[in-house]
Amino acid sequence: MKNSSDNRIAGMIELLNQKSRLLQDMLFITKEQSSAICEKNLDGLERLIASKQAKIDKIDEIDMEFETNLEEYKKSMNVKNLDELQGKGIIELQDLKRATGEVMKLVDEIMKLEKANGKNAKALMNEIESKIRNISQGKKAQLAYYPALNNASSYFIDRKK
């Protein structure tokens, strides 16, 4: 039983390592998003968002597999919480906690950047809305001074006799 529990913990640690690599990629993408927002590069931002969503989808799959493995492990050890195994001498649990800590640190860093990006993106959207509003008002003003000719072709009818 000890060997199978060691394998389960090793499997969960590997899943956390995979998640950590994906989160590092997401952190890089999030930093790139910051640059794209500052440069008002909407096409680049859209591409980065799509790339980030692909990483999120992979992380969701890893999370589901991790949750399943964790529940099976807790059931096999007859515990409701891993903290109940603290004094049992299972060395791999420390590695699991370390890997979990690294993941949480990356998530926290990404969340901070996302919050700043959200504020900057909202400011960019407000700026774009303002420009669109100005264009719309400009068109209305132009129409007031230069009304469109209705049926312009009817003014130039060629009447041959």
C-alpha positions as CSV (number, residue, x, y, z in Angstrom):
1,M,0.0,0.0,0.0
2,K,2.9,2.3,0.8
3,N,4.2,1.9,-2.8
4,S,0.9,2.6,-4.5
5,S,0.4,5.7,-2.3
6,D,3.9,6.8,-3.1
7,N,3.0,6.4,-6.8
8,R,-0.2,8.4,-6.4
9,I,1.6,11.2,-4.7
10,A,4.3,11.2,-7.3
11,G,1.6,11.4,-10.0
12,M,0.0,14.3,-8.3
13,I,3.4,16.1,-8.0
14,E,3.9,15.5,-11.7
15,L,0.5,17.0,-12.4
16,L,1.4,20.0,-10.3
17,N,4.7,20.4,-12.2
18,Q,2.8,20.3,-15.5
19,K,0.4,22.9,-14.1
20,S,3.3,25.0,-12.9
21,R,4.9,25.0,-16.4
22,L,1.6,26.1,-18.0
23,L,1.2,28.8,-15.4
24,Q,4.6,30.1,-16.1
25,D,3.6,30.3,-19.8
26,M,0.4,32.1,-18.7
27,L,2.5,34.5,-16.6
28,F,4.6,35.3,-19.7
29,I,1.4,35.8,-21.8
30,T,-0.1,38.0,-19.2
31,K,3.0,40.2,-19.3
32,E,2.8,40.3,-23.1
33,Q,-0.9,41.3,-22.7
34,S,0.3,44.3,-20.5
35,S,2.6,45.4,-23.3
36,A,-0.2,45.0,-25.9
37,I,-2.6,47.0,-23.9
38,C,0.0,49.8,-23.3
39,E,0.8,49.8,-27.1
40,K,-3.0,49.7,-28.0
41,N,-2.3,46.6,-30.1
42,L,-5.8,45.1,-30.1
43,D,-4.9,42.4,-32.7
44,G,-2.0,41.2,-30.7
45,L,-4.1,41.3,-27.5
46,E,-6.7,39.1,-29.2
47,R,-4.1,36.6,-30.3
48,L,-2.7,36.5,-26.7
49,I,-6.1,36.0,-25.2
50,A,-6.7,33.0,-27.5
51,S,-3.3,31.6,-26.6
52,K,-4.0,32.1,-22.9
53,Q,-7.4,30.4,-23.2
54,A,-5.7,27.3,-24.6
55,K,-3.4,27.2,-21.6
56,I,-6.4,27.6,-19.2
57,D,-8.2,24.7,-20.9
58,K,-5.2,22.5,-20.4
59,I,-4.9,23.6,-16.8
60,D,-8.6,22.7,-16.3
61,E,-7.9,19.2,-17.5
62,I,-5.0,18.8,-15.2
63,D,-7.0,20.1,-12.3
64,M,-9.8,17.6,-12.9
65,E,-7.2,14.7,-13.0
66,F,-5.5,16.0,-9.9
67,E,-8.8,16.3,-8.0
68,T,-9.7,12.7,-9.0
69,N,-6.2,11.4,-7.8
70,L,-6.4,13.4,-4.6
71,E,-9.8,12.0,-3.7
72,E,-8.7,8.5,-4.5
73,Y,-5.6,9.0,-2.4
74,K,-7.5,10.4,0.6
75,K,-10.0,7.5,0.3
76,S,-7.2,4.9,0.2
77,M,-5.6,6.5,3.3
78,N,-9.0,6.8,5.0
79,V,-8.6,10.6,5.7
80,K,-10.7,13.6,4.8
81,N,-7.8,16.0,4.7
82,L,-4.1,15.5,3.9
83,D,-3.1,17.4,7.1
84,E,-4.3,14.3,9.0
85,L,-1.3,12.4,7.5
86,Q,1.2,15.0,8.8
87,G,2.8,12.8,11.5
88,K,2.7,9.5,9.5
89,G,6.2,10.0,8.0
90,I,5.1,10.3,4.4
91,I,8.0,12.2,3.0
92,E,6.4,12.8,-0.4
93,L,3.7,14.9,1.2
94,Q,6.3,17.6,1.8
95,D,7.1,17.6,-2.0
96,L,3.4,17.8,-2.7
97,K,3.0,20.8,-0.4
98,R,6.0,22.5,-2.0
99,A,4.7,21.9,-5.5
100,T,1.3,23.2,-4.4
101,G,3.0,26.3,-2.9
102,E,4.8,27.0,-6.2
103,V,1.5,26.8,-8.1
104,M,-0.3,29.1,-5.7
105,K,2.6,31.6,-5.9
106,L,2.3,31.7,-9.7
107,V,-1.5,32.0,-9.6
108,D,-1.2,34.9,-7.2
109,E,1.3,36.7,-9.4
110,I,-0.9,36.1,-12.5
111,M,-3.9,37.5,-10.6
112,K,-2.1,40.7,-9.7
113,L,-1.1,41.3,-13.3
114,E,-4.6,40.4,-14.5
115,K,-6.1,43.0,-12.1
116,A,-3.8,45.7,-13.5
117,N,-4.4,44.6,-17.1
118,G,-8.1,44.7,-16.4
119,K,-7.9,48.4,-15.3
120,N,-5.7,49.3,-18.2
121,A,-8.0,47.5,-20.7
122,K,-11.0,49.3,-19.3
123,A,-9.2,52.6,-19.7
124,L,-8.4,51.6,-23.3
125,M,-12.0,50.6,-24.0
126,N,-13.2,54.0,-22.6
127,E,-10.7,55.8,-24.9
128,I,-11.9,53.8,-27.9
129,E,-15.6,54.4,-27.0
130,S,-14.8,58.1,-26.7
131,K,-13.2,58.2,-30.2
132,I,-16.2,56.3,-31.7
133,R,-18.6,58.8,-30.0
134,N,-16.6,61.7,-31.5
135,I,-16.7,60.2,-35.0
136,S,-20.4,59.7,-34.7
137,Q,-20.9,63.3,-33.6
138,G,-18.7,64.5,-36.4
139,K,-20.8,62.6,-38.9
140,K,-24.0,64.2,-37.5
141,A,-22.5,67.6,-37.7
142,Q,-21.4,67.0,-41.2
143,L,-24.8,65.9,-42.2
144,A,-26.3,69.1,-40.7
145,Y,-24.1,71.3,-42.8
146,Y,-24.0,69.2,-45.9
147,P,-27.2,67.2,-46.2
148,A,-27.1,64.2,-48.5
149,L,-28.5,64.6,-51.9
150,N,-31.5,62.4,-52.2
151,N,-31.7,60.5,-55.4
152,A,-28.8,62.4,-56.8
153,S,-29.1,60.5,-60.1
154,S,-32.5,62.1,-60.8
155,Y,-31.0,65.6,-61.1
156,F,-29.0,64.5,-64.1
157,I,-31.6,62.8,-66.3
158,D,-30.7,63.0,-70.0
159,R,-33.7,63.8,-72.0
160,K,-33.1,63.2,-75.6
161,K,-35.5,64.7,-78.0
